Amino acid sequence: MNDRDIVILFGAGASYGAGHVLPQVPPLGPNLYDALAAQYPDKWGSESHLGKMWAAQLRDDFERTMYEEVLPKVSSLSLLEWHRCVAEFFAGYRLPRGRRDMYSLLLSGLRTRGLLERVTLGSLNYDCLLEQAMLGLRLITDYMLDDFAPQESVPLAKIHGSSNFITDDLFSDRAYITHPNAMIECAFTALHVQNLESRLRERFSTYKPAFFPVLGLYSPDKPSILAPAKLQNLRNIFAERINRATAVVLIGVRPNPRDPHLWEPVAQSQASRIAYVGGEADYQTLMKLQGKAVHLAETFKAGAAPVLSTLGELRRN
């Protein structure tokens, strides 16, 4: 794994711009609350506890409201139950068969150019569209959660958790997370992404046993109620990959100083190529952190070819 000198990180803008996503494109942050409220009115809607207390604030600034208002006042157990909805919500997005999305096109291009064995992938997304694309190309995903990596696997660090990261049975641990800001270390596994939504509904349908998704809270620094040390270790590994990379590519990622675990390594990177695919305003924010960044395109669709061209020019040291 030491020869993986290219890091490609995907954010919400990548899934939003991936094309051919069903049932529709996933929402970006400003629209997330309303999307959750519409699909899960009992848990997130205007008549729910969450909605009655903070709906307007969540619409205005989801991250700040979650961190400053919700976390200090709501039990961690309640947040985890709400997170079950979030996991199911993002698990519902899928890539249709027979249609080429941008994730698949980029991965195919990397494989054709012999670059895939040099790449470490990262994703900030709760959805599993990237993994679906990998599955469609018969690529094996290594989530970098332990020391065992299947031969020919492609490393993918989901440093904010994922909809398919699911705990073991935590029924006996409920008492430890019934007050605000409680965290608990626990084991979790990565479910197969095929038919993920139905798999989650089955897991979440019982009171005992009790399974929960491992998701970083959508708040500054993306803290995790569950397995915080394990996710932090994953973040540390990914930061180290960024630090020693010869090329870093950021696709659909909004620079956010609220997440120093990611943006400090990006700012400090000595990579010879730092490429950005995203909006002009976000690129200008990135330039304040990392002056070497080059803006390749504003959208994933327009950026895939320039990314492949840029990485194809790299030579091994």
LOLUMTOR-680021 format. One record per residue (C-alpha): residue in one letter; x, y negated, z. Coordinates in steps of 0.2 Angstrom, whole numbers. Each point is the difference from the previous one (the first is absolute). Layout:
BEGIN
+------+-------+-------+-------+
| type |     X |     Y |     Z |
+------+-------+-------+-------+
|    A |     X |     Y |     Z |
...
+------+-------+-------+-------+
# end
This chain:
BEGIN
+------+-------+-------+-------+
| type |     X |     Y |     Z |
+------+-------+-------+-------+
|    M |     0 |     0 |     0 |
|    N |    15 |   -12 |     2 |
|    D |     1 |    -3 |   -19 |
|    R |   -17 |    -9 |     0 |
|    D |     5 |   -17 |    -3 |
|    I |   -16 |    -7 |    -7 |
|    V |   -15 |    -6 |    11 |
|    I |   -17 |    -3 |    -8 |
|    L |   -13 |    -7 |    12 |
|    F |   -19 |    -2 |    -4 |
|    G |   -12 |   -11 |     8 |
|    A |   -19 |    -3 |    -1 |
|    G |     2 |    -9 |   -17 |
|    A |     7 |    15 |    -8 |
|    S |   -16 |    11 |     4 |
|    Y |   -11 |   -15 |    -4 |
|    G |     9 |    -1 |   -17 |
|    A |     3 |    18 |    -4 |
|    G |   -15 |     2 |   -12 |
|    H |   -12 |    14 |    -2 |
|    V |    -4 |     2 |    19 |
|    L |   -16 |     7 |     5 |
|    P |   -13 |    -6 |     7 |
|    Q |     8 |   -17 |    -3 |
|    V |    16 |    -9 |     4 |
|    P |     4 |     0 |    19 |
|    P |    -2 |   -17 |     8 |
|    L |    14 |   -11 |     5 |
|    G |     1 |    -7 |    18 |
|    P |   -12 |   -15 |    -1 |
|    N |   -14 |    12 |    -6 |
|    L |     4 |    14 |    11 |
|    Y |   -12 |    -4 |    14 |
|    D |   -15 |    -2 |   -11 |
|    A |     3 |    16 |    -9 |
|    L |     1 |    10 |    16 |
|    A |   -15 |    -9 |     7 |
|    A |   -10 |     5 |   -16 |
|    Q |     5 |    18 |     1 |
|    Y |    -1 |     3 |    19 |
|    P |   -13 |   -13 |     6 |
|    D |    -2 |    10 |    17 |
|    K |    19 |    -2 |     4 |
|    W |     5 |   -16 |   -10 |
|    G |   -16 |    -9 |    -5 |
|    S |    -7 |   -16 |     6 |
|    E |   -11 |    10 |    13 |
|    S |    14 |    10 |     7 |
|    H |    10 |    -5 |    15 |
|    L |    15 |    -4 |   -10 |
|    G |   -11 |   -10 |   -13 |
|    K |    -9 |   -10 |    14 |
|    M |    15 |    -5 |     9 |
|    W |    13 |    -4 |   -14 |
|    A |    -8 |     2 |   -18 |
|    A |     4 |   -18 |    -5 |
|    Q |    17 |     0 |     7 |
|    L |     5 |    17 |    -8 |
|    R |    -6 |    -8 |   -17 |
|    D |    11 |   -15 |     3 |
|    D |    16 |     9 |     6 |
|    F |    -1 |    19 |     3 |
|    E |    17 |     2 |     7 |
|    R |     0 |   -15 |    12 |
|    T |   -17 |     4 |     6 |
|    M |     4 |    19 |     3 |
|    Y |    16 |    -5 |     9 |
|    E |    -6 |   -15 |    11 |
|    E |   -18 |     4 |     3 |
|    V |    -4 |    19 |    -3 |
|    L |    15 |     9 |     7 |
|    P |     0 |    -9 |    17 |
|    K |   -19 |     3 |     3 |
|    V |    -4 |    17 |    -7 |
|    S |     5 |    17 |     5 |
|    S |    13 |    10 |   -11 |
|    L |   -12 |    14 |    -1 |
|    S |   -14 |   -12 |    -8 |
|    L |    13 |    -6 |   -12 |
|    L |     5 |    18 |    -5 |
|    E |   -18 |     4 |    -3 |
|    W |    -2 |   -15 |   -11 |
|    H |    16 |     6 |    -9 |
|    R |    -8 |    16 |    -5 |
|    C |   -11 |   -11 |   -11 |
|    V |    15 |    -9 |    -7 |
|    A |     8 |    17 |    -4 |
|    E |   -15 |     7 |    -8 |
|    F |    -3 |   -17 |   -10 |
|    F |    18 |     1 |    -8 |
|    A |    -1 |    19 |    -2 |
|    G |   -15 |    -3 |   -12 |
|    Y |    11 |    -9 |   -13 |
|    R |     6 |    12 |   -13 |
|    L |     9 |     1 |   -17 |
|    P |   -12 |     8 |   -14 |
|    R |     7 |    15 |   -10 |
|    G |     5 |    -4 |   -18 |
|    R |     3 |   -19 |     3 |
|    R |    18 |    -6 |     2 |
|    D |     2 |   -12 |    15 |
|    M |    15 |   -12 |     3 |
|    Y |     6 |    11 |    14 |
|    S |     1 |    15 |   -12 |
|    L |     8 |   -10 |   -14 |
|    L |    13 |    -7 |    11 |
|    L |     4 |    17 |     8 |
|    S |     1 |     8 |   -17 |
|    G |    11 |   -13 |    -7 |
|    L |    12 |     2 |    15 |
|    R |     0 |    19 |    -3 |
|    T |     3 |    -2 |   -18 |
|    R |    15 |   -11 |     3 |
|    G |     8 |    11 |    13 |
|    L |    -3 |   -12 |    14 |
|    L |   -12 |     9 |    11 |
|    E |    13 |     9 |    10 |
|    R |     8 |   -17 |     4 |
|    V |   -16 |    -7 |     7 |
|    T |    -8 |    -2 |    17 |
|    L |   -18 |    -6 |    -1 |
|    G |    -9 |   -10 |    13 |
|    S |   -18 |    -5 |     2 |
|    L |    -9 |   -12 |    12 |
|    N |   -17 |     7 |    -6 |
|    Y |   -12 |    10 |    10 |
|    D |    -6 |     7 |   -16 |
|    C |     8 |    16 |    -9 |
|    L |    -1 |    -5 |   -18 |
|    L |    19 |     1 |    -1 |
|    E |     0 |    17 |     6 |
|    Q |   -14 |     5 |   -11 |
|    A |    10 |    -6 |   -15 |
|    M |    15 |    10 |     6 |
|    L |   -11 |    16 |     2 |
|    G |    -7 |    -3 |   -18 |
|    L |    19 |     0 |    -6 |
|    R |     3 |    16 |    11 |
|    L |    12 |   -10 |    11 |
|    I |     2 |     5 |    18 |
|    T |    -2 |   -13 |    13 |
|    D |    12 |    -1 |    15 |
|    Y |    -8 |   -12 |    13 |
|    M |    17 |    -1 |     9 |
|    L |    -8 |     5 |    16 |
|    D |    13 |    14 |     5 |
|    D |    16 |     7 |    -5 |
|    F |    -7 |    13 |   -12 |
|    A |    -2 |    -6 |   -18 |
|    P |    -6 |    12 |   -13 |
|    Q |    12 |     2 |   -15 |
|    E |    -3 |   -12 |   -14 |
|    S |   -12 |   -11 |    11 |
|    V |    -1 |   -18 |    -2 |
|    P |     1 |   -10 |    16 |
|    L |   -14 |   -12 |     4 |
|    A |     0 |   -10 |    16 |
|    K |   -17 |    -6 |     5 |
|    I |     6 |   -12 |    14 |
|    H |   -17 |    -6 |     5 |
|    G |    -8 |    17 |     1 |
|    S |   -12 |     8 |   -13 |
|    S |   -18 |     6 |    -1 |
|    N |     7 |    18 |    -1 |
|    F |    10 |    -1 |    15 |
|    I |   -11 |     9 |    13 |
|    T |     4 |     4 |    18 |
|    D |    -1 |    17 |     9 |
|    D |   -15 |     2 |    12 |
|    L |     0 |   -15 |    12 |
|    F |   -16 |     4 |    10 |
|    S |    10 |     3 |    16 |
|    D |     9 |   -17 |    -2 |
|    R |   -15 |   -11 |    -2 |
|    A |     1 |    -6 |    18 |
|    Y |    17 |    -7 |    -4 |
|    I |    -6 |   -12 |   -13 |
|    T |   -16 |    -7 |     7 |
|    H |     7 |   -17 |     4 |
|    P |     7 |   -14 |   -12 |
|    N |    18 |     1 |    -7 |
|    A |     2 |    19 |     5 |
|    M |    11 |    10 |   -11 |
|    I |     4 |    18 |     0 |
|    E |    14 |    11 |    -8 |
|    C |    -8 |    15 |    -9 |
|    A |     4 |    12 |   -14 |
|    F |    -8 |    -3 |   -17 |
|    T |    -1 |     8 |   -17 |
|    A |    -2 |    -5 |   -18 |
|    L |   -16 |     7 |    -8 |
|    H |     0 |     4 |   -18 |
|    V |    -6 |   -14 |   -10 |
|    Q |   -12 |    10 |   -11 |
|    N |   -18 |    -2 |     6 |
|    L |     7 |   -10 |    15 |
|    E |   -16 |    -9 |     3 |
|    S |   -10 |    16 |     4 |
|    R |    15 |     7 |    10 |
|    L |    -1 |   -16 |    11 |
|    R |   -19 |     1 |     2 |
|    E |     2 |    18 |     6 |
|    R |    14 |    -4 |    12 |
|    F |   -10 |   -16 |     7 |
|    S |   -17 |     9 |     2 |
|    T |     3 |     7 |    17 |
|    Y |     2 |    -7 |    17 |
|    K |    10 |    15 |     5 |
|    P |    13 |     3 |    -7 |
|    A |     5 |   -19 |    -3 |
|    F |    10 |    -5 |   -14 |
|    F |     5 |   -17 |    -5 |
|    P |    10 |    -9 |   -15 |
|    V |    17 |    -7 |     3 |
|    L |    -1 |   -17 |    -7 |
|    G |     9 |   -16 |     5 |
|    L |   -12 |   -13 |     6 |
|    Y |    -4 |   -13 |   -13 |
|    S |     8 |   -13 |    10 |
|    P |    17 |    -8 |     2 |
|    D |    15 |    12 |     0 |
|    K |   -13 |    14 |    -3 |
|    P |     1 |     9 |    17 |
|    S |    -6 |    17 |     1 |
|    I |   -11 |     7 |    15 |
|    L |     5 |    18 |    -5 |
|    A |    18 |     6 |    -2 |
|    P |     8 |   -17 |     1 |
|    A |    18 |     7 |     3 |
|    K |    -2 |    12 |   -15 |
|    L |    -6 |   -14 |   -12 |
|    Q |    14 |   -12 |     7 |
|    N |    13 |    14 |    -4 |
|    L |    -7 |     0 |   -18 |
|    R |     1 |   -19 |    -1 |
|    N |    18 |     1 |     6 |
|    I |     4 |    13 |   -13 |
|    F |    -8 |   -10 |   -14 |
|    A |     9 |   -16 |     6 |
|    E |    16 |     9 |    -1 |
|    R |    -4 |     6 |   -18 |
|    I |    -3 |   -18 |    -5 |
|    N |    16 |    -6 |     9 |
|    R |    11 |    12 |   -11 |
|    A |   -10 |    -1 |   -16 |
|    T |     8 |    -6 |   -16 |
|    A |   -17 |    -5 |    -6 |
|    V |   -17 |    -5 |     9 |
|    V |   -16 |    -1 |   -10 |
|    L |   -15 |    -8 |     8 |
|    I |   -17 |     3 |    -9 |
|    G |   -16 |    -8 |     6 |
|    V |     7 |    -5 |    17 |
|    R |    -4 |   -16 |     9 |
|    P |    15 |    -6 |    10 |
|    N |    -6 |    -2 |    18 |
|    P |    12 |    -6 |    14 |
|    R |   -12 |     8 |    12 |
|    D |     7 |    16 |    -5 |
|    P |    19 |    -2 |     4 |
|    H |     3 |    19 |     0 |
|    L |    -1 |    -1 |   -19 |
|    W |     4 |   -18 |    -5 |
|    E |    16 |    -1 |    11 |
|    P |     8 |    14 |   -10 |
|    V |    -6 |    -7 |   -16 |
|    A |     7 |   -17 |     4 |
|    Q |    17 |     8 |     5 |
|    S |     1 |    12 |   -14 |
|    Q |    17 |    -1 |   -10 |
|    A |    -8 |     9 |   -15 |
|    S |     6 |    -6 |   -17 |
|    R |   -18 |     1 |    -7 |
|    I |   -15 |    -6 |    10 |
|    A |   -15 |    -1 |   -12 |
|    Y |   -17 |    -6 |     4 |
|    V |   -17 |     4 |    -8 |
|    G |   -14 |   -11 |     6 |
|    G |    -7 |   -18 |     0 |
|    E |    10 |   -15 |    -2 |
|    A |    -5 |    -7 |    17 |
|    D |     6 |    16 |     9 |
|    Y |    16 |     0 |   -10 |
|    Q |     4 |   -18 |     6 |
|    T |    -3 |     6 |    18 |
|    L |    12 |    15 |    -3 |
|    M |    13 |   -12 |    -7 |
|    K |     1 |    -8 |    17 |
|    L |     4 |    16 |     8 |
|    Q |    11 |     8 |   -14 |
|    G |     7 |   -12 |   -12 |
|    K |     6 |    13 |   -12 |
|    A |   -17 |     6 |    -4 |
|    V |    -5 |     0 |   -19 |
|    H |   -18 |    -1 |    -5 |
|    L |    -4 |    13 |   -13 |
|    A |   -19 |    -2 |    -3 |
|    E |   -16 |    -5 |     9 |
|    T |    -9 |    16 |    -1 |
|    F |     4 |    19 |     1 |
|    K |    -6 |     2 |   -18 |
|    A |    12 |   -13 |    -7 |
|    G |    14 |     5 |    12 |
|    A |     2 |    19 |    -2 |
|    A |    11 |    -2 |   -16 |
|    P |    11 |   -14 |     7 |
|    V |     3 |    11 |    16 |
|    L |     5 |    15 |   -11 |
|    S |    11 |   -11 |   -11 |
|    T |     9 |    -8 |    15 |
|    L |     3 |    16 |     9 |
|    G |     5 |     9 |   -16 |
|    E |    15 |   -13 |     0 |
|    L |     7 |     6 |    17 |
|    R |    15 |    11 |     0 |
|    R |     5 |    11 |    15 |
|    N |    15 |    -6 |    10 |
+------+-------+-------+-------+
# end
